[in-house]
């Protein structure tokens, strides 16, 4: 999915949020915003939002001399997710829903949604696009599943879905993470929480999505050969939908006007669709 004008404002706003998170003074903040603006000016409208985010966050890391500029937000979000009572999650259907709700944890989103409030208001809400029954039917014959992670802290809820799948089926599950810190996306460091239920795969990608152009050979082979693939979050949707020659289950909550227009569903709607 190519960048749209709304994405430009979103990326600038992300830079401002990083400035506030790192408590930068006004002069350093302006330097970062000017740098992001320059990247946006030089970027092509044929690029995807994750591709541009790669360049802007690499520049932010360089200018602030900070390897993981959003580390503080990731830690806060993870601690919040770990405190959520998930004892009501009994079935795969429940686990799919709570995993989708976890996708509200997104430092880079245009629209920020409250996790606990969304659980209360949305857990019994239907998916706007729903391939749950097809997914459960396919699990019966699946031997390998690739689960492409998205944001740090929502991986806590991804684990619940993986656990429910493993309780019922003998499936090898590979959990894909980013190759380096980018926005608040999950990396191999945070994904150690899932080591007891899945094989963690460092994909090598520096983008907030699974971009095949940047992926290492190990992850590309697993992605190609897996019986099922779940792509979590809008970034993975933006990079993979209509861009790859295999079917994928996309699982996310619509959080921006650009994705809303592209998929034809309102902001706040849950998506679990095979394409």
Order of alpha helices (4+ residues) and beta strands (2+ residues): alpha-alpha-alpha-alpha-alpha-alpha-beta-alpha-beta-alpha-beta-beta-alpha-beta-alpha-beta-alpha-beta
